[in-house]
Amino acid sequence: MPRQAAVESDAAGQPLSVDGEDVDAVRESWLVEDRWWTDQPLRRRYWEVVTTGGRNVVVYRDLVEQGWHRHA
């Protein structure tokens, strides 16, 4: 289950830190849009990043509700 994350990002939305750990590199980014035909559309921008500690982390910004989450 995704959980809320504290993400600092630049003006373009690219994560600079995740839960207090700086981002060293971005591996990839992708956009998911689904259920656009319903009253509860899903629109998320995902980022797979590598932290300065060497961990791979996947975070996303909910573009409908504007919150950041990470996959545990």
C-alpha positions in Angstrom: 0.0 0.0 0.0 1.3 3.5 -0.8 1.8 5.8 2.2 2.2 9.5 2.4 5.6 10.9 1.7 7.4 14.2 2.5 8.8 15.2 -0.9 10.5 18.4 -1.9 10.4 19.1 -5.6 11.6 21.6 -8.1 9.3 23.9 -10.1 8.8 21.2 -12.7 7.7 18.7 -10.1 10.8 16.6 -10.1 11.6 15.2 -6.6 14.7 16.7 -4.9 14.3 14.8 -1.6 12.1 12.0 -0.3 11.4 11.8 3.5 14.5 13.9 4.2 16.8 11.9 2.0 18.3 13.8 -1.1 17.6 12.4 -4.5 20.8 11.6 -6.4 19.3 10.5 -9.7 15.9 10.1 -11.5 15.7 6.7 -13.2 12.4 7.4 -15.0 9.1 9.2 -14.8 5.7 8.3 -16.2 2.1 9.5 -16.1 -0.9 7.4 -15.3 -4.4 8.5 -16.2 -7.3 6.2 -15.6 -11.0 6.3 -14.7 -11.3 9.7 -16.5 -14.8 8.8 -17.4 -15.9 8.6 -13.8 -16.5 11.0 -10.9 -13.3 9.8 -9.3 -10.6 10.0 -12.0 -7.0 8.8 -11.2 -4.2 11.0 -12.4 -0.7 10.5 -11.1 2.9 11.4 -12.0 5.3 8.6 -10.9 9.0 9.0 -10.3 11.5 6.3 -9.8 14.5 7.9 -8.0 17.8 6.8 -6.4 18.6 8.5 -3.1 22.1 9.5 -2.0 22.0 6.5 0.3 21.7 4.3 -2.8 18.0 3.2 -2.4 15.6 3.0 -5.3 12.3 4.6 -4.3 9.1 5.0 -6.3 7.0 8.1 -5.4 4.0 9.7 -7.1 2.2 12.9 -6.9 -1.6 12.6 -7.0 -2.4 15.3 -9.6 -6.1 15.3 -8.6 -5.6 15.7 -4.8 -2.0 17.1 -4.9 -0.5 14.8 -2.3 2.8 12.9 -2.5 2.9 9.1 -1.8 5.6 6.4 -1.9 5.5 2.7 -2.4 6.9 0.8 0.6 
